[in-house]
Amino acid sequence: MRDRFAIPGRTALVTGSSRGLGWAIARGLAESGAHVVINSRDAGACAERAAELEAAGHQASAAAFDAADFDAAKAAVAEIAGRRDGLDVLVNNAGMVHRQPLLEWSDADWLRMMDVNLNACFVLAREAARGMVDRGWGRIINVGSVLSFVARPTIPGYVATKHGLAGLTKALATEFGPKGVTANAICPGYFATELNVALKNDAAFNALVTSRTPVGRWGEPDELAGLAIYLASNDAAYMNGAIIPIDGGIVAAMY
Ligand SMILES: NC(=O)c1ccc[n+]([C@@H]2O[C@H](COP(=O)([O-])OP(=O)(O)OC[C@H]3O[C@@H](n4cnc5c(N)ncnc54)[C@H](OP(=O)(O)O)[C@@H]3O)[C@@H](O)[C@H]2O)c1
């Protein structure tokens, strides 16, 4: 039986994979045969997660750095590519949210959001793509959001960066598609992780999510893994520049 989702021998860096959606994606890629590099700003958490995957019989290592420290990000991509004989898959997943009425956002709030959620993704994609283009094969997977399509109040920086990430994905796709390197965006709806603990604990917001999401519930992080594995696989060679909601149908619904 052919396993279309097997990605043995590939090396994948998943930013922000010590917990939440990144961890689910990292685990899925590792279970499908990739060597997964776990990243976050917490070296201990990265090492623990990598050890957990190895203990389960998968291949993993750790690279702790702040994605928005661009020198550190560049050095990490070079180190991984050198150590692993190339970086094949980049998942730009690390992200943050900042919630405050727009008029109270400081310049610093806005700029930090740009650096973490968008500028870091550009720098990492550019650095990873150099080797991918040389080898004629690569997969860049950006983690956007339903807020890559629509907006909500109090999160202008998040909305702007996630829309920007959709644009960056298309730019990468058009530039690198001819070189065998694809770029696509996974755009999750509402998944209960540390990022949105405040929303999950807010009864009114919780009711809004469950009533507005056609499947009637929050997502489980593991429900993202299959799409990430597919996008990282050989079978996804013709999938390029796609901005894909995985959201229980929330952006498809009028109410
Ligand atoms: N959860 C949702 O419902 C949802 C919906 C749509 C989109 N998303 C997107 O999915 C991605 C993951 O979200 P999540 O819910 O899994 O978040 P999370 O539970 O808060 O996890 C974020 C991960 O990123 C790491 N991280 C944060 N800032 C970082 C930085 N500057 N450099 C490196 N690592 C960093 C965190 O570890 P450290 O803090 O230790 O560094 C952690 O591993 C984000 O891009 C988010 O915008 C999430």
The ligand as an SDF file (V2000), in Angstrom:
LIG
                    3D

 48 52  0  0  0  0  0  0  0  0999 V2000
   -4.9450   28.8090   18.7150 N   0  0  0  0  0  0  0  0  0  0  0  0
   -5.7170   29.2860   17.7580 C   0  0  0  0  0  0  0  0  0  0  0  0
   -6.9370   29.1960   17.8330 O   0  0  0  0  0  0  0  0  0  0  0  0
   -5.1070   29.9160   16.5490 C   0  0  0  0  0  0  0  0  0  0  0  0
   -5.9960   30.3360   15.5440 C   0  0  0  0  0  0  0  0  0  0  0  0
   -5.4790   30.8970   14.3940 C   0  0  0  0  0  0  0  0  0  0  0  0
   -4.1220   31.0190   14.2460 C   0  0  0  0  0  0  0  0  0  0  0  0
   -3.2870   30.6160   15.2250 N   0  0  0  0  0  0  0  0  0  0  0  0
   -1.8600   30.7670   15.0070 C   0  0  0  0  0  0  0  0  0  0  0  0
   -1.2170   29.5350   15.2440 O   0  0  0  0  0  0  0  0  0  0  0  0
    0.1000   29.7870   15.7120 C   0  0  0  0  0  0  0  0  0  0  0  0
    0.3290   29.0190   16.9920 C   0  0  0  0  0  0  0  0  0  0  0  0
   -0.6210   29.4550   17.9470 O   0  0  0  0  0  0  0  0  0  0  0  0
   -0.9020   28.6680   19.3050 P   0  0  0  0  0  0  0  0  0  0  0  0
   -2.3200   28.8750   19.6060 O   0  0  0  0  0  0  0  0  0  0  0  0
   -0.3640   27.2960   19.2250 O   0  0  0  0  0  0  0  0  0  0  0  0
   -0.0280   29.5600   20.3250 O   0  0  0  0  0  0  0  0  0  0  0  0
    0.6110   29.1800   21.7450 P   0  0  0  0  0  0  0  0  0  0  0  0
   -0.1160   28.0430   22.3770 O   0  0  0  0  0  0  0  0  0  0  0  0
    0.7240   30.4730   22.4750 O   0  0  0  0  0  0  0  0  0  0  0  0
    2.0590   28.6510   21.3610 O   0  0  0  0  0  0  0  0  0  0  0  0
    2.9600   29.5420   20.7470 C   0  0  0  0  0  0  0  0  0  0  0  0
    4.2840   28.8400   20.5240 C   0  0  0  0  0  0  0  0  0  0  0  0
    5.1670   29.7660   19.8880 O   0  0  0  0  0  0  0  0  0  0  0  0
    6.3110   29.9830   20.7280 C   0  0  0  0  0  0  0  0  0  0  0  0
    6.7020   31.3580   20.5240 N   0  0  0  0  0  0  0  0  0  0  0  0
    6.0090   32.4780   20.8330 C   0  0  0  0  0  0  0  0  0  0  0  0
    6.7140   33.5690   20.4670 N   0  0  0  0  0  0  0  0  0  0  0  0
    7.8570   33.1070   19.8980 C   0  0  0  0  0  0  0  0  0  0  0  0
    8.9760   33.7370   19.3080 C   0  0  0  0  0  0  0  0  0  0  0  0
    9.0630   35.0690   19.2490 N   0  0  0  0  0  0  0  0  0  0  0  0
    9.9700   32.9720   18.8200 N   0  0  0  0  0  0  0  0  0  0  0  0
    9.8990   31.6170   18.8880 C   0  0  0  0  0  0  0  0  0  0  0  0
    8.8590   30.9660   19.4350 N   0  0  0  0  0  0  0  0  0  0  0  0
    7.8500   31.7100   19.9270 C   0  0  0  0  0  0  0  0  0  0  0  0
    5.8300   29.6200   22.1280 C   0  0  0  0  0  0  0  0  0  0  0  0
    6.8850   29.2550   23.0060 O   0  0  0  0  0  0  0  0  0  0  0  0
    7.6500   30.3570   23.9230 P   0  0  0  0  0  0  0  0  0  0  0  0
    6.5980   31.3390   24.3930 O   0  0  0  0  0  0  0  0  0  0  0  0
    8.2520   29.5450   25.0340 O   0  0  0  0  0  0  0  0  0  0  0  0
    8.6760   30.9750   23.0320 O   0  0  0  0  0  0  0  0  0  0  0  0
    4.9660   28.3990   21.7910 C   0  0  0  0  0  0  0  0  0  0  0  0
    5.7620   27.2780   21.5190 O   0  0  0  0  0  0  0  0  0  0  0  0
    0.2400   31.3030   15.8360 C   0  0  0  0  0  0  0  0  0  0  0  0
    0.8480   31.8230   14.6790 O   0  0  0  0  0  0  0  0  0  0  0  0
   -1.2050   31.7520   15.9180 C   0  0  0  0  0  0  0  0  0  0  0  0
   -1.3690   33.0860   15.4900 O   0  0  0  0  0  0  0  0  0  0  0  0
   -3.7510   30.0720   16.3820 C   0  0  0  0  0  0  0  0  0  0  0  0
  1  2  1  0
  2  3  2  0
  2  4  1  0
  4  5  1  0
  4 48  2  0
  5  6  2  0
  6  7  1  0
  7  8  2  0
  8  9  1  0
  8 48  1  0
  9 10  1  0
  9 46  1  0
 10 11  1  0
 11 12  1  0
 11 44  1  0
 12 13  1  0
 13 14  1  0
 14 15  2  0
 14 16  1  0
 14 17  1  0
 17 18  1  0
 18 19  2  0
 18 20  1  0
 18 21  1  0
 21 22  1  0
 22 23  1  0
 23 24  1  0
 23 42  1  0
 24 25  1  0
 25 26  1  0
 25 36  1  0
 26 27  1  0
 26 35  1  0
 27 28  2  0
 28 29  1  0
 29 30  1  0
 29 35  2  0
 30 31  1  0
 30 32  2  0
 32 33  1  0
 33 34  2  0
 34 35  1  0
 36 37  1  0
 36 42  1  0
 37 38  1  0
 38 39  2  0
 38 40  1  0
 38 41  1  0
 42 43  1  0
 44 45  1  0
 44 46  1  0
 46 47  1  0
M  CHG  2   8   1  16  -1
M  END
$$$$
